[in-house]
């Protein structure tokens, strides 16, 4: 039987004047998160037509390990330094449908 994983889709819209700063902070999250226990994939996308829009597509072994990630010091740092620079943040926790 194929195992079902937790998928996270995070949509981030940045205030235009802060796009490059926030992008640089998002990039800092990639390697450290990919090295975390339970992370299967952690991919960052930037919209081709709206450079202020970013999307994380993440796959985790389970919700508990993703929650551990959400409480990491480097993620807390990102949230602190970008707090007034993000216009909208939408996060979806999803379950992969296995067939």
C-alpha positions in Angstrom: 0.0 0.0 0.0 1.3 3.4 -1.0 1.8 5.8 2.0 0.0 9.1 2.1 2.1 12.2 2.9 1.3 15.7 4.1 1.4 18.4 1.4 1.7 22.0 2.2 0.9 24.8 -0.2 1.9 28.2 1.0 1.0 31.3 -1.1 2.8 34.5 -0.2 2.1 37.9 -1.8 4.7 40.5 -0.9 4.4 44.2 -0.9 6.0 45.4 -4.1 8.7 47.5 -2.5 9.9 44.5 -0.5 10.0 41.8 -3.1 13.8 41.3 -3.3 14.3 41.4 0.4 11.6 38.8 1.1 12.8 36.7 -1.8 16.3 36.6 -0.2 14.8 35.6 3.1 12.8 32.8 1.5 15.9 31.5 -0.2 17.6 31.2 3.1 14.9 28.7 4.2 15.5 26.2 1.4 18.7 24.3 2.4 18.0 24.2 6.1 14.4 23.0 5.6 15.4 20.4 3.1 17.8 18.9 5.6 15.1 18.6 8.3 13.8 15.3 9.5 10.6 14.4 7.7 11.0 16.7 4.8 10.5 15.1 1.4 10.5 18.2 -0.8 10.5 21.9 -0.2 10.2 23.9 -3.5 9.9 27.7 -3.9 8.3 29.2 -7.0 8.0 32.8 -8.2 5.2 33.8 -10.5 6.4 34.8 -14.0 3.9 37.6 -14.4 3.7 38.8 -10.8 7.1 38.8 -9.2 5.5 39.7 -5.8 3.8 36.3 -5.7 5.7 33.3 -4.3 4.5 29.7 -3.7 6.0 27.0 -1.5 5.1 23.4 -2.4 6.2 21.1 0.4 5.9 17.5 1.1 6.3 16.0 4.6 6.3 12.5 6.1 3.6 13.6 8.6 2.0 16.6 10.3 4.1 16.2 13.5 7.4 16.7 11.7 6.0 19.6 9.7 4.8 21.2 13.0 8.4 20.8 14.3 9.5 22.7 11.2 7.0 25.4 11.9 8.6 26.0 15.4 12.2 26.3 14.1 14.3 29.3 15.0 15.1 30.1 11.4 11.4 30.2 10.4 10.7 32.4 13.5 13.5 34.7 12.2 11.9 34.8 8.7 8.5 35.7 10.2 10.0 38.4 12.3 12.0 40.2 9.6 9.3 40.0 7.0 6.3 40.7 9.2 5.3 44.1 7.7 6.5 43.2 4.2 4.0 40.5 3.3 0.6 41.5 2.0 -1.1 38.1 2.1 -0.2 34.7 3.3 -2.4 31.6 2.6 -1.5 28.2 3.8 -3.2 24.9 2.9 -2.5 21.6 4.6 -3.4 18.9 2.2 -3.4 15.1 2.1 -2.1 13.3 -0.9 -4.7 11.1 -2.5 -3.1 7.7 -3.2 -4.6 5.3 -5.6 
